[in-house]
């Protein structure tokens, strides 16, 4: 992500943007699959989809405001801290999904 913010080379920016989007889509698919495993009713998948759409809509505004007000260095720190904070619930959800999958394999068929 830092390459997207700090580079002035159009080729490097394009490569970094494509890699970022590919990784983001891969994580989104895994996150939705884990949510579907944890909550078969589909409520968690719906809320995660809504949260992702909200972040996609509001994210550029927030990033632009921080970049204009504080500069690229502060934006990098804010994004790094935000990534760590956002990864904690995802890690918890992944662990819960792994446990739910293991419990379903061990449960006797009725």
Steps between C-alpha positions, in 0.01 A plus 500: 500500500786735575618465139163627380528809716869581464595408142509742208577231242186414301609140428581426864173659608303285253670177609448582868133590442433172316674295770314684776163439335574131436601446862199695626263286294663177620462608862139604439410156363668324793333731751154443354556124489604496866198712592268258316654209689461670838145630444287281272211752516695739275470804726875526556571478125246775433645727767856443378394579144335821619804597705724442199278717280494772765879492528536517122277807492637690799863380488624728221349803673672416830833422332487822301425703811790346695735537202409867451514584870804303615692369199608162368713400801212536746266328255736204486499474879122533519453229236747266673330545836156463342607178329619351827180601681277373216685168483418406860128429445583323174750279679241421767245416231749274322573309819126465569446375144772239539348381826149486347631299207675254732185462712289424192741229387496339845122518550315174433271496200131471585 
